[in-house]
Amino acid sequence: MSYFSFQWHITEECDQRCKHCYIYALGSHAKFKSTSESQMDRILSNIETFAEKSNRTPYIYLTGGDPVLHPQFWNLLEKIHTKGFRTAILGNPFHVTAETAGKMAVLGVVKYQLSLDGLKDTHDRIRQAGSYDATMEKIPVLQSAGLQVAIMATVSKWNVKEIPLLIDEVVKANADIFAFARYCPSVKDREVCCSPQEYREMLAACDKQFKKYEGGNTYFSKKEHLWTLFDYENGRFDPDSYPDDEIVYGGCNCGNAHFTILSDGACYACRRMQSNVGNALTDDLYDLFTGEKMDRYRVYEKFEKCSKCPLLRFCRGCPAVAFGYSGGNMYAPDPQCWYGVK
């Protein structure tokens, strides 16, 4: 089955005040935006039309803010479930109870993603006091209802040395999935980014942890694209084993298999950078995906460093991190990529 993912931000309202939050970075928190019920119906219909035209199955990730805080959250879940689309929630722990978790499961939610950005003191400093304990407490609550629990970390200078240690805690908590992505900076705060050496050392430490817990209950997702470079250097990945064609086999999904829809209907190629290609309330999603605006995000020969790399079709680092770090160029070199760096 070929999935196409939609990360749908239905509200900006949130209980936390995270240091790396896009909403607060953009200054839009003075008045939280939310999608109205009629707008939800229009967007959901647009997603359904996209599925028919593209012959792809939607995988809808509801998020925000905290999507549970939207007054139409449960109605929307029911409508998505009626259409038979796969659904996951990216949210906070604070409104998860045995009752709400069970209701989500009945309405077809398969996964709930929570965030842990380091060990307790670091995580609470980045997000909110008490957030770490609340997150850990809700893992068994969600699992008891039949939902998978994914733990996601955002890696930066603030926590890079704690991520390998966090794996011990995540495994101890019996989380189903663990993954991490990188902090997306602006030019003003790019010192928060790790150096290439720091990042590679963290991957090496995490790799040892993954091996330590191999075969256990926690699945370690290597969604961070520089894992491909790490595995290539360690003889675990061979690009020459793939056909000599022009197919993109892996790496960033920007422009390939993903849309972000914001609370005002704005459609982004990637939420982590300014990449507006249209609006899900007024534009046909299939036309947007196959159109010229989206084509701008899949011109692979434009990657300044990656286009010269044997891993171009498999990695490409994180264009969003490159975009923020460079001040607006997603094709600039990934600031954490160590390939060719001496």
Disulfide bonds with the S-S distance in Angstrom:
none
